[in-house]
Amino acid sequence: MIYPLIGILFGAVLGALRAKLRGGAGKDIAQWSIVFAIIFGLIGLFILIFIERSYV
């Protein structure tokens, strides 16, 4: 249950840093944070599903 949440937090921070380093305004930083949070949240979800399915 914690992997998607970690992915969302990590993705939001990574997206914000990436946008800020490229000189983005506030809305750019927010957009990149949300996009990266969604991407990394989905990756975390697939990791969670894989781990849960591997225990038989």
N, C-alpha and C positions, 0 to 999 in steps of 0.2 A: 504494500500500500504506500510505502514511502518513496519508491523510485519515481513515480510520476511527479510527486511534489518536489523532489530534489531536482528533477529535470526542468520543471517550470521555473524554479528559483534560479538555477544555474543559467538557463537560457535567457531569462529576463536581464540578469546582470551582464551576461556576455553580449547580448544585443545592445544594451545601453552603452556599454564601453565601446563597442564597435562604432556605433553611430556618433558618439561623442568624439572619438579619435578622428573621425572623418569630417568633423566640423558641422555636425547636424544641429538643427534648432530643436526646441523642446518637443514639437510634434514628431520630428524625425526620430528622436530618441525614444519616444513613447511607441511609435509604430514598430521600430526594430525590436524593442523589448518584447512587445506582444507577439510578433512573428517568431522570434527565437524561443520564447516561452512555449508557444504552441508546438513548435518542431521538437524541442527537447522533451516536452511533456509526453508527446506521442512516442518518442524513443523510449522514455522511461516506462510507458504503459506496455510496450511490446516486450521490454525486458522483464517486467512483472509477470506478464502472461507466460513467457517462456519459462521463468523460474517456477511458477505455480504448476505448469503442465509437466515439468520434468520430475516432480515428486509424485511417485505412484504408490 
